[in-house]
Amino acid sequence: MQINCHIAFFDLPDHTRITTTLAIAEALVIKGVKLDHYCLENSRELVESVRANFCKLPPFKAKIQDETLQYRVIEYSLDAVPLLLPQLRQNRPNLIVFTAKCLWAAVLAEYLKIPTVCIHTNYLLPKSYFPSLKVFFAAYRPRFFLRHLRLYVRDLKLWKSLQKLYNLKDIQQQDLFKWHPNCINLKGDLNLVYVAKEFQEELALLDSSYHFIGPCYTDRPFDENPNILEQANVYIALGSVKIYNQNLHFYRQCIKAFTGTSHKVLMAIGNNLDIKSLGKVPSNIFVVNYAPQLNILRHAKVFITHGGTNSVWEALLQGVPMVLFPQGGDQHLVANRVEKLNLGIWCRNPNISAHSLLHLTEKVMEDKLIQENVTRMGDAFRQAGGTALAVDKIMDFATHIKS
């Protein structure tokens, strides 16, 4: 179906984030949609590679001490919305598509009364959902309660100022402030969720606007020793976010755990650490700054991960069981769900010994029930519909709002 449709597309303006929704943007362009993709200058080449119209976002301010995700997106909305409003008034789209943390896009849509599609790539928490105490206290350690309360009061005050400035009523406070640190689930008129419904908990709390389409990913290039792809049976990574992947002690424990074993290990440590800081690395362990997870996971037998949603979705797509070491954000929620569904094991000891880490990893690798569950869940993720279904839903929605 091809219709005369103009879409403004917003994702978190980070290169690794944009790649998670780029397949949808590209497929919409192929459908004949006029797609204005709003991002920072450093992602221009990525956006233009799929023939979307690059639209420059204003820059973010420097991060402050004790910055939360809520503070970051509210502060940016206060700065960016006044600059973006004239652009969208002059070049008004039929539809705004945004990911579930892009508050500035939701504000623009409500203020200009433009219909919305929200893409949920992260863990989806229904409004009335409260996590188990086990998860709650793992995320909110009691000794930091007063700090979290202070930051919540600060961020809530900032939200009230934004809400009052634009007379916001559709965007709800509980969408921004969850019972979990750094979790935001904004809502669109249509909501597309990057999981299979078999993974989602509390389905009954979600209305009919939510559609579980599975991940919509494309392969990423790999130009650093591609032979390791087929050699590695253990893959280790703590994601691309700086505050999570700078865990030098953890990486050294991993090296110690697998030294002298028959396992072939690939460990990606991000771009913020020098590989030399790890010391001597044995020949069965290959360390890189960056690795294309989808390609690596096609051959891996186990994934040692922080439990970021994109990492977990990619592991499930490839049928790889997990050992999870959540670092922050929604990762404790994801780790808990993975463990509850018996798709892997959540390690609650961040200072695990090398011996115990090896034992735990091999236990997961050899567990036939975990492997069966991962295979079954992977089938559900692959059969959920992916990019094709996402685009069909968006185009159908666009058709109805134009008629």
C-alpha positions as CSV (number, residue, x, y, z in Angstrom):
1,M,0.0,0.0,0.0
2,Q,1.3,3.4,-0.9
3,I,-0.3,6.6,0.3
4,N,0.6,10.2,0.3
5,C,2.0,10.4,3.9
6,H,4.4,12.6,5.7
7,I,6.0,11.3,9.0
8,A,8.3,13.0,11.5
9,F,10.4,10.3,13.1
10,F,12.2,10.6,16.5
11,D,14.5,8.2,18.3
12,L,16.9,8.8,21.1
13,P,19.7,10.7,19.3
14,D,22.4,8.2,19.8
15,H,24.0,6.2,17.0
16,T,23.4,2.8,18.6
17,R,19.8,3.6,19.5
18,I,19.0,4.8,16.0
19,T,20.2,1.5,14.5
20,T,17.4,-0.3,16.5
21,T,14.7,1.5,14.6
22,L,16.4,2.2,11.3
23,A,14.9,-0.8,9.6
24,I,11.4,0.7,10.2
25,A,12.5,4.1,8.9
26,E,14.0,2.5,5.8
27,A,10.9,0.4,5.1
28,L,8.6,3.4,5.4
29,V,10.8,5.3,2.9
30,I,10.5,2.3,0.5
31,K,6.7,2.5,0.9
32,G,6.8,6.0,-0.5
33,V,6.5,7.9,2.8
34,K,8.1,11.3,3.1
35,L,10.1,10.7,6.3
36,D,11.8,13.5,8.3
37,H,14.2,11.8,10.7
38,Y,15.2,14.1,13.6
39,C,18.6,13.4,15.1
40,L,21.9,15.0,15.9
41,E,24.5,15.9,13.2
42,N,26.7,12.9,14.0
43,S,24.0,10.6,12.8
44,R,23.3,12.4,9.5
45,E,25.1,9.8,7.4
46,L,23.3,6.9,9.1
47,V,19.9,8.5,8.5
48,E,20.6,9.5,4.9
49,S,21.8,6.0,4.2
50,V,18.2,4.9,4.2
51,R,17.1,7.9,2.1
52,A,15.2,9.6,5.0
53,N,15.3,13.4,5.2
54,F,17.9,14.4,7.8
55,C,16.4,17.0,10.2
56,K,18.9,18.4,12.8
57,L,18.0,18.3,16.4
58,P,19.4,21.0,18.8
59,P,22.3,19.8,20.9
60,F,21.9,18.5,24.4
61,K,23.4,20.3,27.4
62,A,26.3,18.8,29.2
63,K,25.3,16.2,31.7
64,I,25.0,17.2,35.4
65,Q,26.0,15.3,38.5
66,D,23.2,12.9,39.7
67,E,21.5,13.1,36.3
68,T,18.6,10.7,35.8
69,L,16.9,9.7,32.5
70,Q,13.9,11.7,33.6
71,Y,15.9,14.9,34.2
72,R,17.7,14.4,30.9
73,V,14.6,14.1,28.7
74,I,12.6,16.8,30.5
75,E,15.4,19.3,30.5
76,Y,16.0,18.6,26.8
77,S,12.3,19.0,26.0
78,L,12.3,22.4,27.7
79,D,15.2,23.4,25.5
80,A,14.3,21.7,22.2
81,V,10.5,22.0,21.9
82,P,10.5,25.8,21.4
83,L,13.1,25.4,18.6
84,L,11.3,22.5,16.9
85,L,7.8,23.9,17.0
86,P,8.3,26.4,14.2
87,Q,9.8,23.6,12.0
88,L,6.9,21.3,12.5
89,R,4.4,24.1,12.0
90,Q,5.9,25.0,8.7
91,N,6.5,21.5,7.6
92,R,3.6,19.8,9.4
93,P,3.6,16.0,9.2
94,N,0.5,13.8,9.2
95,L,2.0,11.6,11.9
96,I,4.7,11.6,14.5
97,V,6.5,8.3,15.2
98,F,8.8,8.2,18.2
99,T,10.4,5.8,20.6
100,A,9.1,5.6,24.2
101,K,11.6,7.8,25.9
102,C,11.5,10.7,23.3
103,L,9.5,13.1,25.5
104,W,10.1,16.1,23.2
105,A,8.4,14.3,20.4
106,A,5.4,13.4,22.5
107,V,5.2,17.1,23.7
108,L,5.3,18.3,20.1
109,A,2.6,15.9,19.0
110,E,0.2,16.8,21.8
111,Y,0.8,20.5,21.5
112,L,0.3,20.5,17.7
113,K,-2.5,17.8,17.9
114,I,-0.7,15.4,15.6
115,P,-1.5,11.6,15.8
116,T,1.3,9.4,17.1
117,V,2.9,6.0,16.9
118,C,5.1,5.0,19.8
119,I,7.8,2.3,19.3
120,H,8.7,0.5,22.5
121,T,12.1,-1.0,22.1
122,N,12.7,-1.2,25.9
123,Y,11.0,-3.1,28.6
124,L,7.3,-2.2,28.8
125,L,5.7,-1.6,32.2
126,P,1.9,-1.2,32.4
127,K,0.8,1.9,34.3
128,S,-0.4,0.1,37.4
129,Y,2.4,-2.4,37.5
130,F,4.6,-2.6,40.6
131,P,7.7,-4.9,40.4
132,S,8.4,-7.7,42.9
133,L,10.2,-6.6,46.0
134,K,13.2,-8.7,44.9
135,V,13.5,-6.6,41.8
136,F,12.6,-3.3,43.5
137,F,15.3,-3.7,46.1
138,A,17.9,-4.8,43.6
139,A,17.2,-1.6,41.7
140,Y,16.7,0.7,44.7
141,R,19.3,-0.3,47.2
142,P,18.0,0.8,50.6
143,R,21.1,2.8,51.4
144,F,20.4,5.0,48.4
145,F,16.6,5.6,49.1
146,L,17.1,9.2,50.3
147,R,19.1,10.0,47.2
148,H,16.5,8.5,44.9
149,L,13.7,10.4,46.8
150,R,15.7,13.7,46.4
151,L,16.2,13.2,42.7
152,Y,12.5,12.2,42.2
153,V,11.3,15.4,43.9
154,R,13.8,17.4,41.8
155,D,12.7,15.7,38.5
156,L,9.0,16.0,39.4
157,K,9.3,19.7,39.8
158,L,11.0,20.0,36.4
159,W,8.2,17.9,34.9
160,K,5.5,20.1,36.4
161,S,7.1,23.2,34.8
162,L,7.1,21.5,31.3
163,Q,3.5,20.3,31.8
164,K,2.3,23.8,32.8
165,L,4.2,25.5,29.9
166,Y,2.5,23.4,27.2
167,N,-0.7,22.6,29.1
168,L,0.0,18.9,28.7
169,K,-2.8,16.5,29.6
170,D,-2.3,13.4,27.4
171,I,1.2,12.7,28.7
172,Q,0.8,11.2,32.1
173,Q,3.1,11.5,35.1
174,Q,3.0,7.8,35.6
175,D,4.4,7.3,32.0
176,L,7.5,9.2,33.0
177,F,8.0,8.1,36.5
178,K,7.8,4.3,37.0
179,W,8.5,2.2,40.1
180,H,12.0,1.6,38.7
181,P,14.9,4.0,38.2
182,N,15.5,5.4,34.7
183,C,12.4,3.7,33.2
184,I,10.1,5.7,30.9
185,N,7.2,4.3,28.9
186,L,5.4,7.1,27.0
187,K,2.4,6.1,25.0
188,G,1.2,6.8,21.5
189,D,-2.2,6.5,19.8
190,L,-0.7,3.3,18.3
191,N,1.9,1.4,20.2
192,L,4.4,-1.1,18.7
193,V,6.3,-3.3,21.1
194,Y,9.6,-5.0,20.3
195,V,8.8,-8.3,22.1
196,A,6.6,-11.3,21.5
197,K,3.5,-11.3,23.6
198,E,4.8,-14.5,25.2
199,F,7.5,-12.5,26.9
200,Q,5.4,-9.6,28.1
201,E,4.0,-9.8,31.6
202,E,0.7,-8.4,32.8
203,L,-0.8,-8.4,29.3
204,A,-4.3,-7.8,30.8
205,L,-3.2,-4.3,31.9
206,L,-2.5,-3.2,28.4
207,D,-5.1,-1.9,26.0
208,S,-5.8,-2.8,22.4
209,S,-3.5,0.0,21.1
210,Y,-0.5,-2.2,22.0
211,H,0.8,-4.6,19.3
212,F,3.6,-7.0,20.0
213,I,5.6,-7.1,16.8
214,G,9.0,-8.4,17.9
215,P,12.4,-6.7,17.2
216,C,13.0,-4.8,13.9
217,Y,16.7,-5.1,13.5
218,T,19.2,-5.0,10.6
219,D,22.7,-6.5,10.6
220,R,25.6,-4.3,11.5
221,P,28.9,-4.5,9.7
222,F,32.0,-6.2,11.2
223,D,35.4,-5.4,9.9
224,E,37.6,-6.7,12.7
225,N,38.7,-10.4,12.4
226,P,35.5,-11.9,11.1
227,N,36.8,-15.4,11.6
228,I,36.0,-15.1,15.3
229,L,32.3,-15.1,14.4
230,E,32.4,-18.9,14.0
231,Q,34.9,-19.6,16.7
232,A,33.4,-18.0,19.7
233,N,31.0,-20.1,21.8
234,V,30.9,-17.6,24.7
235,Y,30.1,-14.0,24.0
236,I,30.5,-11.3,26.7
237,A,29.3,-7.7,26.5
238,L,27.8,-5.0,28.8
239,G,26.3,-2.9,26.1
240,S,27.2,0.4,24.5
241,V,26.3,2.8,27.4
242,K,29.4,4.2,29.1
243,I,28.2,3.9,32.7
244,Y,27.6,0.2,32.2
245,N,30.5,-1.0,30.1
246,Q,33.4,0.5,32.0
247,N,33.5,-2.4,34.5
248,L,37.2,-3.3,34.3
249,H,37.0,-5.6,37.3
250,F,34.2,-7.6,35.6
251,Y,36.1,-8.0,32.4
252,R,39.2,-9.1,34.3
253,Q,37.2,-11.7,36.2
254,C,35.8,-13.0,32.8
255,I,39.4,-13.4,31.5
256,K,40.4,-15.2,34.6
257,A,37.4,-17.5,34.5
258,F,38.0,-18.7,30.9
259,T,41.8,-18.8,30.9
260,G,43.0,-22.3,30.4
261,T,39.6,-23.6,29.3
262,S,38.5,-25.0,25.9
263,H,36.0,-22.2,25.4
264,K,36.5,-19.7,22.6
265,V,35.5,-16.4,24.1
266,L,34.7,-13.0,22.4
267,M,34.4,-10.1,24.7
268,A,33.3,-6.6,23.6
269,I,34.2,-3.9,26.1
270,G,32.9,-0.7,24.3
271,N,34.9,2.3,23.2
272,N,35.6,3.8,26.6
273,L,38.3,1.3,27.8
274,D,41.7,0.6,26.3
275,I,42.1,-3.1,25.6
276,K,45.6,-2.9,27.0
277,S,44.2,-2.1,30.4
278,L,43.0,-5.7,30.7
279,G,46.5,-7.0,30.9
280,K,47.6,-10.2,29.3
281,V,44.8,-12.0,27.4
282,P,45.1,-15.7,26.5
283,S,44.8,-16.9,23.0
284,N,41.3,-18.5,23.5
285,I,39.9,-15.0,24.4
286,F,39.4,-12.4,21.8
287,V,38.7,-8.8,23.0
288,V,37.3,-6.1,20.8
289,N,35.8,-2.6,21.4
290,Y,32.8,-3.3,19.2
291,A,31.1,-6.4,17.9
292,P,27.9,-6.8,15.8
293,Q,25.8,-8.8,18.2
294,L,23.4,-10.3,15.8
295,N,26.2,-11.9,13.8
296,I,28.1,-13.0,16.9
297,L,25.1,-14.5,18.5
298,R,24.4,-16.7,15.5
299,H,27.3,-18.9,16.6
300,A,27.4,-18.4,20.4
301,K,26.3,-21.0,22.9
302,V,25.9,-18.6,25.8
303,F,25.7,-14.8,26.3
304,I,27.1,-13.1,29.4
305,T,25.2,-9.8,29.3
306,H,24.1,-6.8,31.3
307,G,20.5,-7.5,30.3
308,G,19.9,-4.5,28.2
309,T,16.7,-5.0,26.2
310,N,18.3,-4.9,22.8
311,S,20.9,-7.4,23.9
312,V,18.3,-9.8,25.3
313,W,16.0,-9.5,22.3
314,E,19.0,-10.2,20.0
315,A,19.9,-13.3,22.1
316,L,16.4,-14.6,22.0
317,L,16.2,-14.1,18.2
318,Q,19.3,-16.3,17.8
319,G,18.2,-18.8,20.5
320,V,21.1,-18.1,22.9
321,P,20.7,-18.6,26.7
322,M,22.0,-15.9,29.0
323,V,23.9,-15.2,32.2
324,L,22.8,-11.7,33.3
325,F,24.6,-9.1,35.3
326,P,22.2,-6.1,35.4
327,Q,24.0,-2.8,35.8
328,G,21.1,-0.3,35.9
329,G,18.0,1.1,34.1
330,D,15.4,-1.6,33.4
331,Q,18.0,-4.4,33.4
332,H,16.9,-5.8,36.7
333,L,13.4,-6.1,35.4
334,V,14.6,-7.8,32.2
335,A,16.9,-10.2,34.1
336,N,14.1,-11.1,36.4
337,R,11.8,-11.9,33.5
338,V,14.4,-13.9,31.7
339,E,15.0,-16.0,34.8
340,K,11.3,-16.4,35.5
341,L,10.8,-17.8,32.0
342,N,13.8,-20.0,32.5
343,L,15.7,-18.5,29.6
344,G,18.9,-17.9,31.6
345,I,20.1,-17.1,35.1
346,W,20.3,-13.7,36.8
347,C,23.5,-13.5,38.8
348,R,22.9,-11.3,41.8
349,N,26.5,-11.2,42.9
350,P,28.4,-8.5,40.9
351,N,31.7,-9.6,42.6
352,I,31.3,-13.2,41.6
353,S,34.6,-15.2,41.6
354,A,36.1,-16.4,38.4
355,H,35.6,-20.0,39.4
356,S,31.9,-19.4,40.1
357,L,31.4,-17.5,36.9
358,L,32.8,-20.4,34.9
359,H,30.6,-22.8,36.7
360,L,27.5,-20.7,36.2
361,T,28.2,-20.2,32.5
362,E,28.7,-23.9,31.9
363,K,25.6,-24.7,33.9
364,V,23.5,-22.5,31.6
365,M,25.2,-23.8,28.5
366,E,24.4,-27.4,29.5
367,D,20.9,-26.9,30.7
368,K,18.6,-28.6,28.1
369,L,15.4,-27.1,29.5
370,I,16.8,-23.6,29.3
371,Q,17.8,-24.2,25.7
372,E,14.4,-25.6,24.8
373,N,12.7,-22.5,26.4
374,V,15.1,-20.1,24.6
375,T,14.5,-21.9,21.3
376,R,10.7,-21.7,21.8
377,M,10.8,-18.0,22.8
378,G,13.1,-17.3,19.9
379,D,10.5,-18.8,17.5
380,A,7.9,-16.5,19.1
381,F,10.1,-13.4,18.6
382,R,10.8,-14.3,15.0
383,Q,7.2,-15.0,14.2
384,A,5.8,-11.9,15.9
385,G,6.0,-9.9,12.6
386,G,9.0,-7.6,12.9
387,T,9.6,-4.8,10.5
388,A,7.0,-5.8,7.9
389,L,4.2,-5.9,10.5
390,A,5.4,-2.6,12.1
391,V,5.2,-0.8,8.7
392,D,1.8,-2.4,7.9
393,K,0.5,-1.1,11.3
394,I,1.9,2.3,10.7
395,M,0.6,2.6,7.2
396,D,-2.8,1.3,8.1
397,F,-3.0,3.8,11.0
398,A,-1.9,6.6,8.7
399,T,-4.6,5.7,6.1
400,H,-7.3,5.8,8.8
401,I,-6.2,9.2,10.2
402,K,-6.2,10.7,6.6
403,S,-9.7,9.3,5.7
